[in-house]
Amino acid sequence: MFRGDYTELGKLIGVSQQQISRYERGYNTLSLSDFTFILSVMNVSLLDFISYSSFFKSDDCHITPKDYML
């Protein structure tokens, strides 16, 4: 799993820290190929991402994804 910050991730995938922030906040969209590339750079499989995302939609969950952001 990637343990860096937005600046480091941006350098790895070729975009700015501001662009990473726009993706996270939903101001800009990602293509599926760009999304899977980012997951590969972060060493996260698509299946792991989906499983992790589904956890936060559970009625028993009392934390938010923001608690675990980069």
N, CA, C, O and CB atoms as a CASP TS submission, in Angstrom:
PFRMAT TS
TARGET T0000
AUTHOR 0000-0000-0000
METHOD Language model
MODEL 1
PARENT N/A
ATOM      1  N   MET     1       0.836  -1.178   0.000  1.00  0.00           N
ATOM      2  CA  MET     1       0.000   0.000   0.000  1.00  0.00           C
ATOM      3  C   MET     1       0.881   1.240   0.000  1.00  0.00           C
ATOM      4  O   MET     1       1.922   1.267   0.656  1.00  0.00           O
ATOM      5  CB  MET     1      -0.951  -0.002   1.209  1.00  0.00           C
ATOM      6  N   PHE     2       0.473   2.244  -0.719  1.00  0.00           N
ATOM      7  CA  PHE     2       1.191   3.510  -0.835  1.00  0.00           C
ATOM      8  C   PHE     2       1.102   4.279   0.476  1.00  0.00           C
ATOM      9  O   PHE     2       0.021   4.413   1.050  1.00  0.00           O
ATOM     10  CB  PHE     2       0.629   4.356  -1.997  1.00  0.00           C
ATOM     11  N   ARG     3       2.227   4.779   0.942  1.00  0.00           N
ATOM     12  CA  ARG     3       2.266   5.521   2.209  1.00  0.00           C
ATOM     13  C   ARG     3       2.806   6.933   2.035  1.00  0.00           C
ATOM     14  O   ARG     3       3.313   7.518   2.992  1.00  0.00           O
ATOM     15  CB  ARG     3       3.114   4.776   3.223  1.00  0.00           C
ATOM     16  N   GLY     4       2.708   7.485   0.843  1.00  0.00           N
ATOM     17  CA  GLY     4       3.231   8.814   0.593  1.00  0.00           C
ATOM     18  C   GLY     4       2.156   9.879   0.687  1.00  0.00           C
ATOM     19  O   GLY     4       1.049   9.622   1.159  1.00  0.00           O
ATOM     20  N   ASP     5       2.493  11.078   0.234  1.00  0.00           N
ATOM     21  CA  ASP     5       1.535  12.167   0.231  1.00  0.00           C
ATOM     22  C   ASP     5       1.095  12.469  -1.200  1.00  0.00           C
ATOM     23  O   ASP     5       1.552  11.826  -2.145  1.00  0.00           O
ATOM     24  CB  ASP     5       2.136  13.419   0.892  1.00  0.00           C
ATOM     25  N   TYR     6       0.205  13.451  -1.354  1.00  0.00           N
ATOM     26  CA  TYR     6      -0.316  13.793  -2.683  1.00  0.00           C
ATOM     27  C   TYR     6       0.786  14.218  -3.639  1.00  0.00           C
ATOM     28  O   TYR     6       0.745  13.878  -4.821  1.00  0.00           O
ATOM     29  CB  TYR     6      -1.347  14.901  -2.573  1.00  0.00           C
ATOM     30  N   THR     7       1.759  14.949  -3.147  1.00  0.00           N
ATOM     31  CA  THR     7       2.847  15.403  -4.005  1.00  0.00           C
ATOM     32  C   THR     7       3.626  14.218  -4.557  1.00  0.00           C
ATOM     33  O   THR     7       3.920  14.167  -5.751  1.00  0.00           O
ATOM     34  CB  THR     7       3.782  16.342  -3.235  1.00  0.00           C
ATOM     35  N   GLU     8       3.957  13.274  -3.699  1.00  0.00           N
ATOM     36  CA  GLU     8       4.699  12.089  -4.135  1.00  0.00           C
ATOM     37  C   GLU     8       3.874  11.248  -5.104  1.00  0.00           C
ATOM     38  O   GLU     8       4.390  10.791  -6.124  1.00  0.00           O
ATOM     39  CB  GLU     8       5.111  11.242  -2.925  1.00  0.00           C
ATOM     40  N   LEU     9       2.597  11.041  -4.792  1.00  0.00           N
ATOM     41  CA  LEU     9       1.729  10.273  -5.689  1.00  0.00           C
ATOM     42  C   LEU     9       1.617  10.977  -7.036  1.00  0.00           C
ATOM     43  O   LEU     9       1.679  10.333  -8.083  1.00  0.00           O
ATOM     44  CB  LEU     9       0.325  10.078  -5.063  1.00  0.00           C
ATOM     45  N   GLY    10       1.450  12.299  -7.010  1.00  0.00           N
ATOM     46  CA  GLY    10       1.372  13.065  -8.253  1.00  0.00           C
ATOM     47  C   GLY    10       2.594  12.875  -9.125  1.00  0.00           C
ATOM     48  O   GLY    10       2.478  12.711 -10.339  1.00  0.00           O
ATOM     49  N   LYS    11       3.771  12.897  -8.508  1.00  0.00           N
ATOM     50  CA  LYS    11       5.013  12.688  -9.268  1.00  0.00           C
ATOM     51  C   LYS    11       5.049  11.296  -9.880  1.00  0.00           C
ATOM     52  O   LYS    11       5.495  11.125 -11.014  1.00  0.00           O
ATOM     53  CB  LYS    11       6.241  12.894  -8.365  1.00  0.00           C
ATOM     54  N   LEU    12       4.581  10.305  -9.135  1.00  0.00           N
ATOM     55  CA  LEU    12       4.599   8.928  -9.634  1.00  0.00           C
ATOM     56  C   LEU    12       3.670   8.727 -10.826  1.00  0.00           C
ATOM     57  O   LEU    12       3.967   7.939 -11.723  1.00  0.00           O
ATOM     58  CB  LEU    12       4.213   7.972  -8.527  1.00  0.00           C
ATOM     59  N   ILE    13       2.548   9.437 -10.835  1.00  0.00           N
ATOM     60  CA  ILE    13       1.580   9.241 -11.923  1.00  0.00           C
ATOM     61  C   ILE    13       1.577  10.378 -12.940  1.00  0.00           C
ATOM     62  O   ILE    13       0.843  10.331 -13.927  1.00  0.00           O
ATOM     63  CB  ILE    13       0.196   9.086 -11.350  1.00  0.00           C
ATOM     64  N   GLY    14       2.404  11.406 -12.696  1.00  0.00           N
ATOM     65  CA  GLY    14       2.560  12.466 -13.680  1.00  0.00           C
ATOM     66  C   GLY    14       1.530  13.581 -13.623  1.00  0.00           C
ATOM     67  O   GLY    14       1.244  14.201 -14.648  1.00  0.00           O
ATOM     68  N   VAL    15       0.964  13.855 -12.447  1.00  0.00           N
ATOM     69  CA  VAL    15       0.034  14.978 -12.285  1.00  0.00           C
ATOM     70  C   VAL    15       0.414  15.759 -11.027  1.00  0.00           C
ATOM     71  O   VAL    15       1.231  15.302 -10.228  1.00  0.00           O
ATOM     72  CB  VAL    15      -1.449  14.475 -12.200  1.00  0.00           C
ATOM     73  N   SER    16      -0.175  16.924 -10.860  1.00  0.00           N
ATOM     74  CA  SER    16       0.139  17.765  -9.704  1.00  0.00           C
ATOM     75  C   SER    16      -0.616  17.308  -8.459  1.00  0.00           C
ATOM     76  O   SER    16      -1.579  16.544  -8.537  1.00  0.00           O
ATOM     77  CB  SER    16      -0.193  19.227 -10.008  1.00  0.00           C
ATOM     78  N   GLN    17      -0.156  17.793  -7.318  1.00  0.00           N
ATOM     79  CA  GLN    17      -0.841  17.530  -6.047  1.00  0.00           C
ATOM     80  C   GLN    17      -2.260  18.088  -6.110  1.00  0.00           C
ATOM     81  O   GLN    17      -3.191  17.482  -5.580  1.00  0.00           O
ATOM     82  CB  GLN    17      -0.059  18.154  -4.850  1.00  0.00           C
ATOM     83  N   GLN    18      -2.428  19.238  -6.754  1.00  0.00           N
ATOM     84  CA  GLN    18      -3.755  19.835  -6.881  1.00  0.00           C
ATOM     85  C   GLN    18      -4.691  18.950  -7.694  1.00  0.00           C
ATOM     86  O   GLN    18      -5.880  18.852  -7.393  1.00  0.00           O
ATOM     87  CB  GLN    18      -3.655  21.211  -7.524  1.00  0.00           C
ATOM     88  N   GLN    19      -4.146  18.305  -8.730  1.00  0.00           N
ATOM     89  CA  GLN    19      -4.970  17.413  -9.549  1.00  0.00           C
ATOM     90  C   GLN    19      -5.408  16.195  -8.740  1.00  0.00           C
ATOM     91  O   GLN    19      -6.552  15.756  -8.861  1.00  0.00           O
ATOM     92  CB  GLN    19      -4.199  16.968 -10.808  1.00  0.00           C
ATOM     93  N   ILE    20      -4.527  15.652  -7.928  1.00  0.00           N
ATOM     94  CA  ILE    20      -4.892  14.525  -7.059  1.00  0.00           C
ATOM     95  C   ILE    20      -6.039  14.950  -6.145  1.00  0.00           C
ATOM     96  O   ILE    20      -7.004  14.208  -5.961  1.00  0.00           O
ATOM     97  CB  ILE    20      -3.665  14.043  -6.216  1.00  0.00           C
ATOM     98  N   SER    21      -5.925  16.135  -5.582  1.00  0.00           N
ATOM     99  CA  SER    21      -6.972  16.654  -4.698  1.00  0.00           C
ATOM    100  C   SER    21      -8.297  16.817  -5.448  1.00  0.00           C
ATOM    101  O   SER    21      -9.360  16.530  -4.896  1.00  0.00           O
ATOM    102  CB  SER    21      -6.540  18.001  -4.091  1.00  0.00           C
ATOM    103  N   ARG    22      -8.240  17.273  -6.691  1.00  0.00           N
ATOM    104  CA  ARG    22      -9.467  17.417  -7.493  1.00  0.00           C
ATOM    105  C   ARG    22     -10.108  16.058  -7.757  1.00  0.00           C
ATOM    106  O   ARG    22     -11.332  15.935  -7.728  1.00  0.00           O
ATOM    107  CB  ARG    22      -9.161  18.123  -8.832  1.00  0.00           C
ATOM    108  N   TYR    23      -9.295  15.045  -8.012  1.00  0.00           N
ATOM    109  CA  TYR    23      -9.837  13.694  -8.184  1.00  0.00           C
ATOM    110  C   TYR    23     -10.541  13.242  -6.914  1.00  0.00           C
ATOM    111  O   TYR    23     -11.663  12.737  -6.954  1.00  0.00           O
ATOM    112  CB  TYR    23      -8.719  12.699  -8.558  1.00  0.00           C
ATOM    113  N   GLU    24      -9.866  13.432  -5.786  1.00  0.00           N
ATOM    114  CA  GLU    24     -10.421  12.971  -4.513  1.00  0.00           C
ATOM    115  C   GLU    24     -11.747  13.662  -4.198  1.00  0.00           C
ATOM    116  O   GLU    24     -12.685  13.022  -3.723  1.00  0.00           O
ATOM    117  CB  GLU    24      -9.423  13.215  -3.381  1.00  0.00           C
ATOM    118  N   ARG    25     -11.823  14.944  -4.456  1.00  0.00           N
ATOM    119  CA  ARG    25     -13.038  15.698  -4.139  1.00  0.00           C
ATOM    120  C   ARG    25     -14.120  15.571  -5.201  1.00  0.00           C
ATOM    121  O   ARG    25     -15.239  16.047  -5.012  1.00  0.00           O
ATOM    122  CB  ARG    25     -12.701  17.146  -3.949  1.00  0.00           C
ATOM    123  N   GLY    26     -13.787  14.931  -6.318  1.00  0.00           N
ATOM    124  CA  GLY    26     -14.782  14.706  -7.365  1.00  0.00           C
ATOM    125  C   GLY    26     -14.949  15.859  -8.331  1.00  0.00           C
ATOM    126  O   GLY    26     -15.903  15.870  -9.109  1.00  0.00           O
ATOM    127  N   TYR    27     -14.039  16.843  -8.306  1.00  0.00           N
ATOM    128  CA  TYR    27     -14.115  17.968  -9.237  1.00  0.00           C
ATOM    129  C   TYR    27     -13.686  17.558 -10.637  1.00  0.00           C
ATOM    130  O   TYR    27     -14.168  18.119 -11.621  1.00  0.00           O
ATOM    131  CB  TYR    27     -13.251  19.123  -8.747  1.00  0.00           C
ATOM    132  N   ASN    28     -12.800  16.602 -10.736  1.00  0.00           N
ATOM    133  CA  ASN    28     -12.354  16.059 -12.014  1.00  0.00           C
ATOM    134  C   ASN    28     -12.592  14.555 -11.995  1.00  0.00           C
ATOM    135  O   ASN    28     -12.533  13.919 -10.943  1.00  0.00           O
ATOM    136  CB  ASN    28     -10.845  16.392 -12.285  1.00  0.00           C
ATOM    137  N   THR    29     -12.859  14.001 -13.163  1.00  0.00           N
ATOM    138  CA  THR    29     -13.096  12.564 -13.246  1.00  0.00           C
ATOM    139  C   THR    29     -11.856  11.854 -13.781  1.00  0.00           C
ATOM    140  O   THR    29     -10.982  12.453 -14.407  1.00  0.00           O
ATOM    141  CB  THR    29     -14.313  12.267 -14.140  1.00  0.00           C
ATOM    142  N   LEU    30     -11.821  10.557 -13.509  1.00  0.00           N
ATOM    143  CA  LEU    30     -10.732   9.699 -13.977  1.00  0.00           C
ATOM    144  C   LEU    30     -11.280   8.675 -14.955  1.00  0.00           C
ATOM    145  O   LEU    30     -12.396   8.183 -14.790  1.00  0.00           O
ATOM    146  CB  LEU    30     -10.027   8.996 -12.790  1.00  0.00           C
ATOM    147  N   SER    31     -10.502   8.361 -15.962  1.00  0.00           N
ATOM    148  CA  SER    31     -10.871   7.227 -16.809  1.00  0.00           C
ATOM    149  C   SER    31     -10.571   5.952 -16.024  1.00  0.00           C
ATOM    150  O   SER    31      -9.798   5.976 -15.066  1.00  0.00           O
ATOM    151  CB  SER    31     -10.096   7.253 -18.188  1.00  0.00           C
ATOM    152  N   LEU    32     -11.167   4.868 -16.422  1.00  0.00           N
ATOM    153  CA  LEU    32     -10.923   3.596 -15.754  1.00  0.00           C
ATOM    154  C   LEU    32      -9.449   3.208 -15.870  1.00  0.00           C
ATOM    155  O   LEU    32      -8.871   2.681 -14.919  1.00  0.00           O
ATOM    156  CB  LEU    32     -11.818   2.493 -16.348  1.00  0.00           C
ATOM    157  N   SER    33      -8.846   3.460 -17.014  1.00  0.00           N
ATOM    158  CA  SER    33      -7.432   3.109 -17.171  1.00  0.00           C
ATOM    159  C   SER    33      -6.546   3.954 -16.248  1.00  0.00           C
ATOM    160  O   SER    33      -5.592   3.433 -15.670  1.00  0.00           O
ATOM    161  CB  SER    33      -6.995   3.293 -18.637  1.00  0.00           C
ATOM    162  N   ASP    34      -6.847   5.251 -16.101  1.00  0.00           N
ATOM    163  CA  ASP    34      -6.077   6.092 -15.177  1.00  0.00           C
ATOM    164  C   ASP    34      -6.287   5.633 -13.734  1.00  0.00           C
ATOM    165  O   ASP    34      -5.345   5.593 -12.942  1.00  0.00           O
ATOM    166  CB  ASP    34      -6.480   7.578 -15.330  1.00  0.00           C
ATOM    167  N   PHE    35      -7.522   5.290 -13.405  1.00  0.00           N
ATOM    168  CA  PHE    35      -7.823   4.821 -12.057  1.00  0.00           C
ATOM    169  C   PHE    35      -7.070   3.534 -11.731  1.00  0.00           C
ATOM    170  O   PHE    35      -6.488   3.417 -10.653  1.00  0.00           O
ATOM    171  CB  PHE    35      -9.323   4.603 -11.899  1.00  0.00           C
ATOM    172  N   THR    36      -7.076   2.580 -12.639  1.00  0.00           N
ATOM    173  CA  THR    36      -6.374   1.326 -12.379  1.00  0.00           C
ATOM    174  C   THR    36      -4.856   1.547 -12.344  1.00  0.00           C
ATOM    175  O   THR    36      -4.147   0.850 -11.617  1.00  0.00           O
ATOM    176  CB  THR    36      -6.737   0.280 -13.448  1.00  0.00           C
ATOM    177  N   PHE    37      -4.354   2.512 -13.126  1.00  0.00           N
ATOM    178  CA  PHE    37      -2.927   2.845 -13.060  1.00  0.00           C
ATOM    179  C   PHE    37      -2.582   3.396 -11.675  1.00  0.00           C
ATOM    180  O   PHE    37      -1.573   3.001 -11.091  1.00  0.00           O
ATOM    181  CB  PHE    37      -2.550   3.875 -14.164  1.00  0.00           C
ATOM    182  N   ILE    38      -3.399   4.296 -11.147  1.00  0.00           N
ATOM    183  CA  ILE    38      -3.166   4.848  -9.805  1.00  0.00           C
ATOM    184  C   ILE    38      -3.213   3.738  -8.766  1.00  0.00           C
ATOM    185  O   ILE    38      -2.371   3.699  -7.869  1.00  0.00           O
ATOM    186  CB  ILE    38      -4.210   5.939  -9.469  1.00  0.00           C
ATOM    187  N   LEU    39      -4.182   2.835  -8.872  1.00  0.00           N
ATOM    188  CA  LEU    39      -4.238   1.707  -7.935  1.00  0.00           C
ATOM    189  C   LEU    39      -2.966   0.871  -8.017  1.00  0.00           C
ATOM    190  O   LEU    39      -2.453   0.425  -6.991  1.00  0.00           O
ATOM    191  CB  LEU    39      -5.467   0.826  -8.222  1.00  0.00           C
ATOM    192  N   SER    40      -2.451   0.655  -9.232  1.00  0.00           N
ATOM    193  CA  SER    40      -1.227  -0.157  -9.362  1.00  0.00           C
ATOM    194  C   SER    40      -0.029   0.557  -8.746  1.00  0.00           C
ATOM    195  O   SER    40       0.813  -0.084  -8.116  1.00  0.00           O
ATOM    196  CB  SER    40      -0.942  -0.472 -10.846  1.00  0.00           C
ATOM    197  N   VAL    41       0.058   1.868  -8.917  1.00  0.00           N
ATOM    198  CA  VAL    41       1.143   2.636  -8.304  1.00  0.00           C
ATOM    199  C   VAL    41       1.048   2.557  -6.778  1.00  0.00           C
ATOM    200  O   VAL    41       2.062   2.505  -6.081  1.00  0.00           O
ATOM    201  CB  VAL    41       1.100   4.112  -8.773  1.00  0.00           C
ATOM    202  N   MET    42      -0.182   2.549  -6.279  1.00  0.00           N
ATOM    203  CA  MET    42      -0.405   2.471  -4.830  1.00  0.00           C
ATOM    204  C   MET    42      -0.329   1.039  -4.306  1.00  0.00           C
ATOM    205  O   MET    42      -0.451   0.795  -3.106  1.00  0.00           O
ATOM    206  CB  MET    42      -1.758   3.069  -4.479  1.00  0.00           C
ATOM    207  N   ASN    43      -0.123   0.087  -5.238  1.00  0.00           N
ATOM    208  CA  ASN    43      -0.047  -1.330  -4.891  1.00  0.00           C
ATOM    209  C   ASN    43      -1.341  -1.829  -4.236  1.00  0.00           C
ATOM    210  O   ASN    43      -1.311  -2.549  -3.238  1.00  0.00           O
ATOM    211  CB  ASN    43       1.134  -1.574  -3.957  1.00  0.00           C
ATOM    212  N   VAL    44      -2.476  -1.432  -4.820  1.00  0.00           N
ATOM    213  CA  VAL    44      -3.795  -1.843  -4.343  1.00  0.00           C
ATOM    214  C   VAL    44      -4.516  -2.477  -5.529  1.00  0.00           C
ATOM    215  O   VAL    44      -4.578  -1.886  -6.607  1.00  0.00           O
ATOM    216  CB  VAL    44      -4.615  -0.623  -3.746  1.00  0.00           C
ATOM    217  N   SER    45      -5.055  -3.665  -5.334  1.00  0.00           N
ATOM    218  CA  SER    45      -5.800  -4.304  -6.420  1.00  0.00           C
ATOM    219  C   SER    45      -7.198  -3.685  -6.508  1.00  0.00           C
ATOM    220  O   SER    45      -7.708  -3.138  -5.530  1.00  0.00           O
ATOM    221  CB  SER    45      -5.891  -5.847  -6.200  1.00  0.00           C
ATOM    222  N   LEU    46      -7.799  -3.778  -7.675  1.00  0.00           N
ATOM    223  CA  LEU    46      -9.156  -3.277  -7.851  1.00  0.00           C
ATOM    224  C   LEU    46     -10.110  -3.997  -6.900  1.00  0.00           C
ATOM    225  O   LEU    46     -10.996  -3.368  -6.321  1.00  0.00           O
ATOM    226  CB  LEU    46      -9.615  -3.453  -9.312  1.00  0.00           C
ATOM    227  N   LEU    47      -9.940  -5.297  -6.736  1.00  0.00           N
ATOM    228  CA  LEU    47     -10.791  -6.065  -5.823  1.00  0.00           C
ATOM    229  C   LEU    47     -10.643  -5.571  -4.385  1.00  0.00           C
ATOM    230  O   LEU    47     -11.638  -5.427  -3.675  1.00  0.00           O
ATOM    231  CB  LEU    47     -10.448  -7.562  -5.904  1.00  0.00           C
ATOM    232  N   ASP    48      -9.408  -5.311  -3.951  1.00  0.00           N
ATOM    233  CA  ASP    48      -9.204  -4.776  -2.598  1.00  0.00           C
ATOM    234  C   ASP    48      -9.859  -3.412  -2.446  1.00  0.00           C
ATOM    235  O   ASP    48     -10.459  -3.122  -1.411  1.00  0.00           O
ATOM    236  CB  ASP    48      -7.707  -4.676  -2.278  1.00  0.00           C
ATOM    237  N   PHE    49      -9.748  -2.577  -3.469  1.00  0.00           N
ATOM    238  CA  PHE    49     -10.365  -1.252  -3.408  1.00  0.00           C
ATOM    239  C   PHE    49     -11.875  -1.365  -3.278  1.00  0.00           C
ATOM    240  O   PHE    49     -12.483  -0.668  -2.466  1.00  0.00           O
ATOM    241  CB  PHE    49     -10.003  -0.432  -4.650  1.00  0.00           C
ATOM    242  N   ILE    50     -12.486  -2.240  -4.073  1.00  0.00           N
ATOM    243  CA  ILE    50     -13.941  -2.410  -4.019  1.00  0.00           C
ATOM    244  C   ILE    50     -14.375  -2.959  -2.667  1.00  0.00           C
ATOM    245  O   ILE    50     -15.372  -2.507  -2.103  1.00  0.00           O
ATOM    246  CB  ILE    50     -14.417  -3.342  -5.142  1.00  0.00           C
ATOM    247  N   SER    51     -13.639  -3.922  -2.150  1.00  0.00           N
ATOM    248  CA  SER    51     -13.963  -4.478  -0.833  1.00  0.00           C
ATOM    249  C   SER    51     -13.853  -3.413   0.242  1.00  0.00           C
ATOM    250  O   SER    51     -14.718  -3.314   1.112  1.00  0.00           O
ATOM    251  CB  SER    51     -13.041  -5.658  -0.502  1.00  0.00           C
ATOM    252  N   TYR    52     -12.794  -2.616   0.190  1.00  0.00           N
ATOM    253  CA  TYR    52     -12.565  -1.541   1.158  1.00  0.00           C
ATOM    254  C   TYR    52     -13.673  -0.498   1.046  1.00  0.00           C
ATOM    255  O   TYR    52     -14.183  -0.030   2.064  1.00  0.00           O
ATOM    256  CB  TYR    52     -11.178  -0.885   0.935  1.00  0.00           C
ATOM    257  N   SER    53     -14.050  -0.130  -0.172  1.00  0.00           N
ATOM    258  CA  SER    53     -15.098   0.873  -0.381  1.00  0.00           C
ATOM    259  C   SER    53     -16.446   0.365   0.111  1.00  0.00           C
ATOM    260  O   SER    53     -17.227   1.136   0.668  1.00  0.00           O
ATOM    261  CB  SER    53     -15.190   1.252  -1.863  1.00  0.00           C
ATOM    262  N   SER    54     -16.728  -0.908  -0.083  1.00  0.00           N
ATOM    263  CA  SER    54     -17.989  -1.491   0.364  1.00  0.00           C
ATOM    264  C   SER    54     -18.107  -1.466   1.878  1.00  0.00           C
ATOM    265  O   SER    54     -19.210  -1.347   2.410  1.00  0.00           O
ATOM    266  CB  SER    54     -18.122  -2.917  -0.142  1.00  0.00           C
ATOM    267  N   PHE    55     -16.979  -1.577   2.584  1.00  0.00           N
ATOM    268  CA  PHE    55     -16.971  -1.537   4.040  1.00  0.00           C
ATOM    269  C   PHE    55     -17.588  -0.244   4.547  1.00  0.00           C
ATOM    270  O   PHE    55     -18.306  -0.253   5.546  1.00  0.00           O
ATOM    271  CB  PHE    55     -15.547  -1.688   4.572  1.00  0.00           C
ATOM    272  N   PHE    56     -17.316   0.872   3.871  1.00  0.00           N
ATOM    273  CA  PHE    56     -17.802   2.163   4.328  1.00  0.00           C
ATOM    274  C   PHE    56     -19.275   2.392   4.022  1.00  0.00           C
ATOM    275  O   PHE    56     -19.865   3.353   4.515  1.00  0.00           O
ATOM    276  CB  PHE    56     -16.991   3.251   3.709  1.00  0.00           C
ATOM    277  N   LYS    57     -19.871   1.531   3.223  1.00  0.00           N
ATOM    278  CA  LYS    57     -21.297   1.653   2.932  1.00  0.00           C
ATOM    279  C   LYS    57     -22.136   0.805   3.873  1.00  0.00           C
ATOM    280  O   LYS    57     -23.364   0.837   3.801  1.00  0.00           O
ATOM    281  CB  LYS    57     -21.575   1.257   1.494  1.00  0.00           C
ATOM    282  N   SER    58     -21.504   0.061   4.738  1.00  0.00           N
ATOM    283  CA  SER    58     -22.203  -0.793   5.690  1.00  0.00           C
ATOM    284  C   SER    58     -22.909   0.054   6.734  1.00  0.00           C
ATOM    285  O   SER    58     -22.395   1.093   7.148  1.00  0.00           O
ATOM    286  CB  SER    58     -21.228  -1.769   6.363  1.00  0.00           C
ATOM    287  N   ASP    59     -24.092  -0.389   7.162  1.00  0.00           N
ATOM    288  CA  ASP    59     -24.837   0.306   8.214  1.00  0.00           C
ATOM    289  C   ASP    59     -24.121   0.222   9.555  1.00  0.00           C
ATOM    290  O   ASP    59     -24.355   1.050  10.435  1.00  0.00           O
ATOM    291  CB  ASP    59     -26.241  -0.275   8.341  1.00  0.00           C
ATOM    292  N   ASP    60     -23.254  -0.765   9.717  1.00  0.00           N
ATOM    293  CA  ASP    60     -22.535  -0.940  10.977  1.00  0.00           C
ATOM    294  C   ASP    60     -21.271  -0.084  11.062  1.00  0.00           C
ATOM    295  O   ASP    60     -20.609  -0.055  12.099  1.00  0.00           O
ATOM    296  CB  ASP    60     -22.174  -2.393  11.159  1.00  0.00           C
ATOM    297  N   CYS    61     -20.941   0.599   9.991  1.00  0.00           N
ATOM    298  CA  CYS    61     -19.705   1.377   9.952  1.00  0.00           C
ATOM    299  C   CYS    61     -19.924   2.745  10.597  1.00  0.00           C
ATOM    300  O   CYS    61     -20.870   3.456  10.257  1.00  0.00           O
ATOM    301  CB  CYS    61     -19.208   1.539   8.496  1.00  0.00           C
ATOM    302  N   HIS    62     -19.053   3.101  11.519  1.00  0.00           N
ATOM    303  CA  HIS    62     -19.171   4.388  12.201  1.00  0.00           C
ATOM    304  C   HIS    62     -17.985   5.300  11.910  1.00  0.00           C
ATOM    305  O   HIS    62     -17.762   6.288  12.610  1.00  0.00           O
ATOM    306  CB  HIS    62     -19.298   4.175  13.697  1.00  0.00           C
ATOM    307  N   ILE    63     -17.227   4.959  10.872  1.00  0.00           N
ATOM    308  CA  ILE    63     -16.128   5.810  10.441  1.00  0.00           C
ATOM    309  C   ILE    63     -16.351   6.158   8.988  1.00  0.00           C
ATOM    310  O   ILE    63     -17.158   5.519   8.312  1.00  0.00           O
ATOM    311  CB  ILE    63     -14.750   5.119  10.649  1.00  0.00           C
ATOM    312  N   THR    64     -15.658   7.146   8.507  1.00  0.00           N
ATOM    313  CA  THR    64     -15.811   7.568   7.116  1.00  0.00           C
ATOM    314  C   THR    64     -14.506   7.335   6.367  1.00  0.00           C
ATOM    315  O   THR    64     -13.448   7.210   6.983  1.00  0.00           O
ATOM    316  CB  THR    64     -16.231   9.059   7.032  1.00  0.00           C
ATOM    317  N   PRO    65     -14.577   7.276   5.037  1.00  0.00           N
ATOM    318  CA  PRO    65     -13.343   7.110   4.267  1.00  0.00           C
ATOM    319  C   PRO    65     -12.350   8.229   4.536  1.00  0.00           C
ATOM    320  O   PRO    65     -11.144   8.001   4.442  1.00  0.00           O
ATOM    321  CB  PRO    65     -13.654   7.050   2.783  1.00  0.00           C
ATOM    322  N   LYS    66     -12.812   9.426   4.866  1.00  0.00           N
ATOM    323  CA  LYS    66     -11.907  10.546   5.142  1.00  0.00           C
ATOM    324  C   LYS    66     -10.983  10.231   6.320  1.00  0.00           C
ATOM    325  O   LYS    66      -9.893  10.796   6.409  1.00  0.00           O
ATOM    326  CB  LYS    66     -12.713  11.825   5.431  1.00  0.00           C
ATOM    327  N   ASP    67     -11.403   9.328   7.238  1.00  0.00           N
ATOM    328  CA  ASP    67     -10.570   8.939   8.363  1.00  0.00           C
ATOM    329  C   ASP    67      -9.327   8.178   7.909  1.00  0.00           C
ATOM    330  O   ASP    67      -8.367   8.043   8.667  1.00  0.00           O
ATOM    331  CB  ASP    67     -11.371   8.094   9.335  1.00  0.00           C
ATOM    332  N   TYR    68      -9.345   7.684   6.677  1.00  0.00           N
ATOM    333  CA  TYR    68      -8.236   6.856   6.188  1.00  0.00           C
ATOM    334  C   TYR    68      -7.642   7.375   4.895  1.00  0.00           C
ATOM    335  O   TYR    68      -7.057   6.597   4.141  1.00  0.00           O
ATOM    336  CB  TYR    68      -8.699   5.439   5.987  1.00  0.00           C
ATOM    337  N   MET    69      -7.770   8.662   4.612  1.00  0.00           N
ATOM    338  CA  MET    69      -7.204   9.232   3.401  1.00  0.00           C
ATOM    339  C   MET    69      -5.688   9.277   3.498  1.00  0.00           C
ATOM    340  O   MET    69      -5.116   9.106   4.574  1.00  0.00           O
ATOM    341  CB  MET    69      -7.766  10.634   3.151  1.00  0.00           C
ATOM    342  N   LEU    70      -5.048   9.508   2.367  1.00  0.00           N
ATOM    343  CA  LEU    70      -3.590   9.589   2.286  1.00  0.00           C
ATOM    344  C   LEU    70      -3.017  10.496   3.345  1.00  0.00           C
ATOM    345  O   LEU    70      -1.801  10.674   3.413  1.00  0.00           O
ATOM    346  CB  LEU    70      -3.165  10.071   0.923  1.00  0.00           C
TER
END
